[in-house]
Amino acid sequence: MVDNTDATSVTADQPDSPIQTTGTDHITIWGSNETDTIEFYQELLGMPLVLRQPNLDDPSQTHLFFDTGDGRILTVFVGDRQSTQQQRGGIGAVHHLCFSVAPSDFEDVMAALEADGRGYNVFDRGVFFSLYTQDNNGLIIELSTDKYDIPAERRGEVLAKAQELRVADDADYAKDKHLAAALEALNIDAHAHDLPDATSGVGGIN
C-alpha cells in the first residue's frame, strides 16, 4: 500500500515562504588528497578546476572548485588523507552526488568508467535514467540523464504532474508511463532519447 499522506504538498508552485532560493550555487564535500580528487573529477568526469586556494576556515587544507558543467560548482576540501572506499555516513551526511550527462554520451560514459577500472550499475529510474559509481573517496556518484528532451524550465512541472499521476495510479514510484502521461497532459512535445537497456525500478545502491 502506498502512503499518500503528503501527496497534496508535492507541487512545482513556489511555496509561500519568507525565503525564496534561486538555485544551487555550490556543494562542498570532504575529500582525501588533491591528486586523487583532481584525477577523478577533472580527468575522468571532465569538470574544469576553476579555483584552487586554502580552506579559509583551515589553511592547512586546500579548497578545490570544479565547474560541474553549467556554472554550478562542486568544491572539495583536501589534505594529506588517503583515498578510501569505506565512505558511509549517518543522519545529515551526504548520501550521493548526481551530475547530468548528455543522453547521446551515456554509452561512452559507461565505456570510460570500464576503461578506468571502475564498477557501475545502470538503472531505469522511471522518470530519469541513471548510472551509479564511486569516486576516489567511496562517495556514491550518480550520472543521470533525462529520458525525454524536456525543456529545462518545465522540468519541475513535469515531475510534479508525474507525481500526481503516480498517486492516482496507487503506484510505488513514478514510472515511465507516468512521465509520458505527464508530458501529454501538459501538452509538451518531448521525444524519447535512445538509451541502453537497464534494470527497471528500485535497488542497487544503499
C-alpha positions as CSV (number, residue, x, y, z in Angstrom):
1,M,0.0,0.0,0.0
2,V,1.3,3.4,-1.0
3,D,1.5,6.1,1.7
4,N,-0.1,9.2,0.0
5,T,-0.5,11.2,3.2
6,D,1.6,14.1,2.0
7,A,0.6,13.8,-1.7
8,T,-1.1,17.2,-1.9
9,S,2.1,19.0,-0.8
10,V,4.0,17.9,-3.9
11,T,3.8,20.7,-6.4
12,A,6.0,22.8,-8.8
13,D,4.4,26.0,-7.4
14,Q,6.6,28.3,-5.3
15,P,5.7,28.0,-1.6
16,D,4.5,30.9,0.4
17,S,7.7,31.2,2.4
18,P,9.8,34.0,3.8
19,I,12.9,33.0,1.8
20,Q,13.0,32.0,-1.9
21,T,16.2,30.3,-3.1
22,T,17.2,31.0,-6.7
23,G,19.2,27.8,-7.4
24,T,22.1,25.7,-6.3
25,D,25.3,27.7,-6.1
26,H,27.7,25.0,-4.9
27,I,28.0,21.9,-2.8
28,T,31.1,21.2,-0.7
29,I,32.4,17.7,0.4
30,W,35.3,16.4,2.4
31,G,37.9,14.9,0.1
32,S,41.0,12.9,0.6
33,N,44.0,14.3,-1.3
34,E,44.4,16.7,-4.2
35,T,45.9,14.3,-6.7
36,D,43.2,11.6,-6.5
37,T,40.4,14.2,-6.3
38,I,41.6,16.0,-9.5
39,E,42.2,12.7,-11.2
40,F,38.6,11.7,-10.7
41,Y,36.6,14.9,-11.1
42,Q,38.7,16.7,-13.7
43,E,40.5,13.9,-15.6
44,L,37.7,11.3,-15.6
45,L,34.4,13.3,-15.3
46,G,35.7,16.4,-17.2
47,M,35.0,19.1,-14.7
48,P,37.4,22.0,-15.1
49,L,39.3,23.0,-11.9
50,V,38.3,26.7,-11.9
51,L,39.7,27.8,-8.5
52,R,42.3,26.5,-6.0
53,Q,43.0,28.2,-2.7
54,P,43.4,27.5,1.0
55,N,40.4,26.4,3.0
56,L,39.7,29.8,4.6
57,D,38.5,28.0,7.8
58,D,41.6,25.8,8.0
59,P,44.5,27.0,5.9
60,S,46.3,23.6,6.3
61,Q,43.8,22.2,3.8
62,T,43.3,23.1,0.1
63,H,39.9,24.1,-1.3
64,L,39.3,22.9,-4.9
65,F,36.5,24.3,-7.0
66,F,35.2,22.3,-10.0
67,D,32.7,23.6,-12.6
68,T,30.1,20.8,-12.9
69,G,29.2,21.9,-16.5
70,D,26.6,24.6,-16.1
71,G,28.3,27.0,-13.8
72,R,27.2,25.3,-10.7
73,I,30.2,24.4,-8.5
74,L,31.4,21.4,-6.6
75,T,34.0,22.2,-4.0
76,V,36.2,19.7,-2.2
77,F,38.4,20.2,0.9
78,V,41.5,18.1,0.5
79,G,44.6,17.5,2.6
80,D,47.1,14.6,3.0
81,R,44.4,12.0,3.6
82,Q,44.4,8.7,1.7
83,S,41.5,7.9,-0.6
84,T,39.2,5.2,0.9
85,Q,36.4,3.0,-0.3
86,Q,34.8,3.0,3.2
87,Q,32.6,6.1,2.8
88,R,29.5,5.8,5.0
89,G,27.5,8.4,6.8
90,G,24.7,8.8,9.3
91,I,21.9,11.3,9.6
92,G,22.8,14.6,7.9
93,A,25.6,13.1,5.9
94,V,25.7,13.2,2.1
95,H,24.3,10.0,0.5
96,H,25.4,10.7,-3.1
97,L,26.0,13.4,-5.6
98,C,24.3,13.4,-9.0
99,F,25.6,15.1,-12.1
100,S,24.0,15.3,-15.6
101,V,25.4,13.8,-18.7
102,A,24.1,14.1,-22.3
103,P,21.9,11.2,-23.4
104,S,24.0,10.8,-26.5
105,D,27.1,10.3,-24.3
106,F,25.7,7.7,-22.0
107,E,27.2,4.6,-23.6
108,D,30.6,6.5,-23.9
109,V,30.4,7.2,-20.1
110,M,29.9,3.5,-19.4
111,A,32.9,2.7,-21.6
112,A,35.1,5.4,-20.0
113,L,34.3,4.0,-16.5
114,E,35.2,0.5,-17.6
115,A,38.4,1.7,-19.1
116,D,39.2,3.4,-15.8
117,G,38.6,0.1,-14.0
118,R,35.5,1.4,-12.1
119,G,32.4,-0.6,-11.4
120,Y,29.0,0.8,-12.0
121,N,25.3,0.0,-12.2
122,V,22.7,1.3,-14.6
123,F,19.0,1.7,-13.8
124,D,15.9,3.0,-15.4
125,R,14.6,5.0,-12.5
126,G,11.2,5.7,-14.2
127,V,11.4,9.5,-14.5
128,F,15.1,9.5,-15.4
129,F,18.0,7.2,-16.3
130,S,20.9,6.7,-14.0
131,L,24.4,5.2,-13.6
132,Y,26.0,4.8,-10.2
133,T,29.7,4.5,-9.5
134,Q,32.0,5.7,-6.7
135,D,34.6,8.5,-6.5
136,N,38.1,8.1,-5.1
137,N,36.7,8.5,-1.5
138,G,34.0,5.9,-1.9
139,L,31.3,8.5,-2.2
140,I,28.4,7.4,-4.5
141,I,28.3,9.4,-7.7
142,E,25.2,9.3,-9.9
143,L,25.4,10.3,-13.5
144,S,21.9,10.8,-14.8
145,T,20.2,11.8,-18.0
146,D,16.6,12.7,-18.9
147,K,14.7,10.1,-20.8
148,Y,12.9,12.8,-22.8
149,D,14.0,16.2,-24.2
150,I,12.1,18.1,-21.5
151,P,12.5,21.8,-21.6
152,A,14.7,22.7,-18.5
153,E,12.3,25.4,-17.4
154,R,9.4,22.9,-17.2
155,R,11.2,20.0,-15.6
156,G,9.7,20.6,-12.1
157,E,6.3,21.0,-13.6
158,V,6.6,17.7,-15.4
159,L,7.8,15.9,-12.3
160,A,5.0,17.3,-10.2
161,K,2.4,16.1,-12.7
162,A,4.1,12.7,-12.9
163,Q,3.8,12.5,-9.1
164,E,0.1,13.4,-9.3
165,L,-0.5,10.6,-11.8
166,R,1.6,8.2,-9.7
167,V,-0.6,8.8,-6.7
168,A,-3.8,8.4,-8.7
169,D,-2.4,5.1,-10.0
170,D,-1.5,4.0,-6.5
171,A,2.0,3.1,-7.8
172,D,5.0,2.7,-5.5
173,Y,7.1,5.1,-7.6
174,A,6.8,7.3,-10.7
175,K,7.3,5.2,-13.7
176,D,7.9,5.9,-17.4
177,K,4.2,5.7,-18.1
178,H,3.5,8.4,-15.6
179,L,6.2,10.6,-17.1
180,A,4.9,10.1,-20.6
181,A,1.4,10.8,-19.5
182,A,2.5,13.9,-17.7
183,L,4.2,15.2,-20.8
184,E,1.0,14.6,-22.8
185,A,-1.2,16.2,-20.1
186,L,1.0,19.3,-20.1
187,N,1.0,19.4,-23.9
188,I,4.8,19.2,-24.1
189,D,6.1,17.7,-27.3
190,A,9.1,15.8,-25.9
191,H,10.8,13.0,-27.7
192,A,12.4,9.9,-26.0
193,H,16.1,9.6,-26.1
194,D,17.8,6.4,-27.3
195,L,19.3,4.9,-24.2
196,P,20.7,1.4,-23.4
197,D,18.7,-1.3,-21.8
198,A,18.7,-1.2,-18.0
199,T,17.1,-2.8,-14.9
200,S,13.9,-1.0,-14.0
201,G,12.8,0.3,-10.6
202,V,14.4,0.2,-7.2
203,G,17.6,-1.2,-5.7
204,G,21.3,-1.0,-6.5
205,I,22.7,1.5,-4.0
206,N,22.5,1.9,-0.3
